[in-house]
């Protein structure tokens, strides 16, 4: 996040020569401190460490990884948040990020089937394939009376995604004209039916807000993320944090778990000089990078720092997306019918906007939607997911 405190940052700075601050100024003096050991914080720290910076990652939990961690119960292993990832092909965004740390061969990905999402509505089932052209064709066939309108909406989403990613040949005007308006406004422009809107909005649960509240660019980028195919990491999401921590530590950095940051500390001039932990100890650094959420960084950790009125107002009015309630299920034996490695989105009705409207009022409607992920089908090489004779899935 950007801020008026010039050394509270969320972008890596680089150095050609490794700093000796750690050895000369004490064990708790660093070039950079990263608050939060989720994937964003770990990736930032790994790049800083690899460039020669002396880095500390402070994670309040007893394990790193954030939404990529796994947990184990009675011999079963469950992935908390990594269920499928896009852009893992050679040259893809995730592949390039890992390659910059020489990790492209240290994490193996299994490509999911071409149909990676299956949408189950009361009156229809729609299989979502990779590729914008295939996606357009599938949705047009699912809604033949609205085929042209559906294609137009997907054309806009593809153009907005290209502009947001600054791809060659893209037009930034697509981002400003369509990307910053609510997704519902795009649907309204082409007069889509409730059913077609529901099918086009199926990813809304992944980013936690409905089409009335979500900017078109958010939905466009998420859809685009999977258009070159969906992947699953062998060994589960924990492989990301494990490899990133290895890079940080191999480059002389430090990762502390159980380190709850209580305050970002500034000197008498207002310049940030480090962080104070809940046990009262202070770690010093030239820069502090927060991977905590925006509101907590500004209003809690950075309380007392010099923020503009606009920054504070934005933090005060920002609202978190809606949470998910997760159930982790174990069954004895195998599934009654063959199950592929797709994800399943099951909807009680077509009106996804109405479901999120109910949530905004603190209510759950009579037919909410569910997301089902079957990890053993995505990674059959992982024998640690479940003992022989049983299967797991996440709902």
Secondary structure, DSSP 4 states (H G I P E B T S, - for coil): ---SSTTEESS----SS---HHHHS-TTEEEEEEE--BHHHHHHHHHHHHTT--EEEEESSSSSBGGG-EEEETTEEEESS-S-EE--STTSHHHHHHHTTT-TTTS-EEEPPSEEEEEEETTEEEEEESSHHHHHHHHHHHTGGGHHHHHHHHHHHHHHHHHHTT-TT--HHHIIIIITSBHHHHHHHTT--HHHHHHHTTTHHHHT--TTTSBHHHHHHHHHHTTT-EEEETT-THHHHHHHHHHHHHTT-EEEES--EEEEEE-TTS-EEEEEETTS-EEEEEEEEE-S-HHHIIIIITTTS---HHHHHHHHH--PPPP----EEEEES--SS---S-EEEE-SSS-HHHHHHHHHTT---TT--EEEB-HHHH-TT-TTSS-TTEEEEE-
